Amino acid sequence: MNKVTIVSVMNLLKEQLPPYTSIAIADKEEFIYYHPGKLVDLRIQSGDPIREGSVTQKAIREKQEVSQYIDSEVYGLPYYAVSKPLFEDGEVIGTVTTIFPAKPSPIGRNFFTIKSEDRWYTIPYEDIVYLESENRKTKVQAMSGNGYHKMNLTELEFMLPDDLFIRVHRSYIVNVSHIQEIQPDSHSTFLLIMKDRTKIPVSQTYSSSFRKALNY
């Protein structure tokens, strides 16, 4: 990867990034760009090696997107991150990692606010069936209807409790309590039949973490 080009592009884009996140770009061995957020700073420097146990290291090793909470043993403070590998000719050449503060506890927060037409509604977590990326917003489908949230799926994935919600596709997060059937699909992936009969694919990128989360 061309370090000069990446740094130049990121310097132009960093003002558009959420202020509470940090962004790190790495090749296969070391970091080549880092922009700290206001709420979390792992104090990464350009040229620092990728640490064992980090989300970045796991994305490179597993050759797929990794979303995970990491405790303080790796960088001295806990954090939650999403790391996406970059490919060239089928080989991983680096990663882009978005770093959030340690994922907040769902205790004391058991509802979600969505907008439908010109009104806002609170929806209990247990009533949400799935969330879908749609036109730079997130469509929230609940048992009682649907609405939209201005945050994207990655931002919402960070906020939602792990015991109820799981990312299954770059465009979908589902509430596991609303899964009725899991059907095998092509290429070692799955098709979810939700209780409202919606069909949602589990992409190959998320199939391994999906199976691990549901313990089968």
C-alpha positions in Angstrom: 0.0 0.0 0.0 1.2 3.5 -0.8 1.7 5.1 2.6 1.9 8.7 1.3 -1.4 8.3 -0.6 -3.2 6.8 2.4 -2.0 9.4 4.8 -3.1 12.2 2.4 -6.5 10.7 1.8 -7.1 10.1 5.5 -6.0 13.6 6.5 -8.8 14.9 4.2 -11.4 12.5 5.5 -10.7 12.5 9.2 -13.0 15.5 9.9 -15.9 13.4 8.7 -15.2 10.5 11.1 -17.2 10.1 14.3 -15.3 12.0 17.0 -15.3 9.2 19.5 -13.6 6.7 17.3 -10.0 6.1 16.4 -8.9 4.8 12.9 -5.8 2.7 12.3 -4.5 1.5 8.9 -1.9 -1.2 8.7 0.0 -3.3 6.2 0.7 -7.0 7.2 3.4 -6.1 9.7 3.0 -2.6 11.0 0.7 0.5 11.3 1.1 3.1 8.6 -1.6 5.6 9.7 -3.4 6.3 13.0 -6.0 9.0 13.9 -7.0 9.0 17.7 -10.6 9.7 18.7 -11.7 11.9 21.6 -12.9 9.0 23.8 -10.3 6.3 23.1 -6.6 6.5 22.2 -4.4 3.4 21.9 -1.4 5.7 21.3 -0.4 3.9 18.2 2.4 5.4 16.2 3.2 5.0 12.5 5.7 2.2 12.2 4.5 0.4 15.4 4.2 -3.4 14.9 0.8 -5.0 15.0 0.4 -6.5 18.5 -0.5 -10.1 19.1 -4.1 -10.5 20.3 -5.3 -7.2 18.7 -8.3 -7.1 16.4 -6.1 -6.0 13.6 -3.9 -9.0 14.0 -6.9 -11.3 14.1 -8.4 -9.8 10.9 -5.1 -10.4 9.1 -4.8 -14.0 10.4 -8.4 -15.0 9.8 -8.7 -13.1 6.4 -12.1 -11.7 7.3 -13.7 -8.9 9.2 -13.4 -9.2 12.9 -15.5 -7.3 15.5 -14.4 -7.9 19.1 -14.0 -6.5 22.6 -10.3 -6.6 23.7 -9.3 -6.3 27.3 -6.6 -4.1 28.7 -3.7 -6.7 28.3 -3.0 -5.7 24.7 -2.9 -1.9 24.8 -3.3 -1.0 28.4 -7.0 -0.1 28.2 -10.1 -2.1 27.0 -11.5 -1.3 23.7 -14.0 -2.5 21.0 -12.9 -2.6 17.4 -14.0 -3.6 13.9 -11.1 -4.5 11.6 -11.6 -5.1 7.8 -8.8 -6.7 5.8 -7.7 -5.3 2.5 -7.1 -7.7 -0.4 -5.0 -7.6 -3.6 -5.1 -10.6 -5.9 -6.8 -12.6 -3.2 -4.1 -12.0 -0.6 -4.4 -9.8 2.5 -2.2 -6.7 2.2 -3.4 -4.8 5.2 -6.4 -3.7 7.3 -8.5 -0.7 8.2 -9.5 -0.8 11.9 -12.2 1.4 13.6 -11.6 1.6 17.4 -14.3 2.5 19.9 -14.3 2.8 23.7 -15.0 -0.4 25.6 -18.5 -1.5 24.6 -21.0 -0.1 27.1 -23.0 -2.4 29.4 -26.6 -2.9 28.3 -27.6 -2.7 32.0 -30.1 0.2 32.4 -30.6 0.5 28.7 -33.2 -1.8 27.2 -34.8 0.3 24.4 -34.1 1.8 21.1 -35.4 5.0 19.5 -36.4 5.1 15.9 -38.0 7.6 13.6 -41.0 6.8 11.4 -42.3 9.6 9.2 -42.2 12.7 11.4 -42.4 11.0 14.8 -40.0 9.1 17.1 -40.8 5.9 19.0 -39.0 3.9 21.6 -38.8 0.2 20.9 -37.8 -2.4 23.5 -34.7 -4.4 22.5 -36.7 -7.7 22.7 -39.2 -6.4 20.1 -36.5 -5.6 17.4 -36.3 -8.4 14.8 -33.4 -7.1 12.7 -31.5 -4.0 11.6 -30.7 -3.4 7.9 -28.4 -0.9 6.2 -30.4 1.2 3.8 -29.4 4.5 2.1 -26.7 5.4 4.6 -29.1 5.0 7.5 -30.3 1.9 9.4 -33.8 0.5 9.0 -35.0 -1.0 12.3 -37.6 -3.7 11.8 -39.6 -4.4 15.0 -42.7 -6.6 15.8 -44.8 -3.4 15.9 -43.5 -1.8 12.7 -40.3 -0.2 11.4 -38.4 3.0 11.4 -35.0 4.5 10.8 -31.9 5.4 12.8 -29.3 7.9 11.5 -26.4 5.8 12.8 -24.9 3.1 10.5 -24.7 -0.6 11.4 -21.1 -0.5 12.6 -21.9 2.3 15.1 -25.1 0.5 16.3 -23.3 -2.8 16.5 -21.0 -1.2 19.1 -24.0 0.1 21.1 -26.3 -3.0 21.1 -26.0 -5.8 23.7 -24.1 -8.9 22.6 -26.4 -11.3 24.3 -29.3 -10.3 21.9 -27.8 -9.0 18.7 -25.3 -10.4 16.3 -23.9 -9.1 12.9 -24.5 -11.7 10.2 -23.9 -9.7 7.0 -22.4 -6.3 6.1 -26.1 -5.2 5.7 -27.8 -7.0 8.6 -27.8 -7.3 12.4 -30.3 -9.7 13.8 -31.9 -10.3 17.2 -31.1 -14.0 17.9 -34.3 -14.5 19.9 -36.3 -13.8 16.7 -34.5 -16.5 14.7 -36.9 -19.3 13.9 -34.8 -21.5 11.6 -31.2 -21.7 10.3 -31.0 -23.2 6.9 -27.8 -24.2 5.1 -27.0 -22.2 2.0 -24.3 -22.3 -0.7 -20.6 -21.7 0.0 -20.8 -22.7 3.7 -23.1 -19.9 4.5 -26.6 -19.9 6.1 -30.1 -18.5 5.5 -32.0 -17.3 8.6 -35.8 -17.5 8.7 -36.9 -15.0 11.2 -40.2 -15.4 13.2 -41.8 -12.7 11.0 -40.8 -15.0 8.0 -38.2 -12.5 6.7 -35.2 -14.3 5.1 -31.8 -12.9 6.0 -28.5 -14.3 4.6 -25.5 -15.0 6.8 -22.5 -14.1 4.6 -19.3 -16.1 4.5 -17.5 -13.3 6.3 -19.7 -13.7 9.3 -20.5 -17.4 9.2 -17.7 -18.5 11.5 -18.4 -15.9 14.2 -22.2 -16.6 13.8 -21.6 -20.3 14.5 -19.4 -19.6 17.4 -21.9 -17.1 18.9 -24.7 -19.7 18.7 -22.4 -22.5 19.8 -23.1 -25.0 17.0 
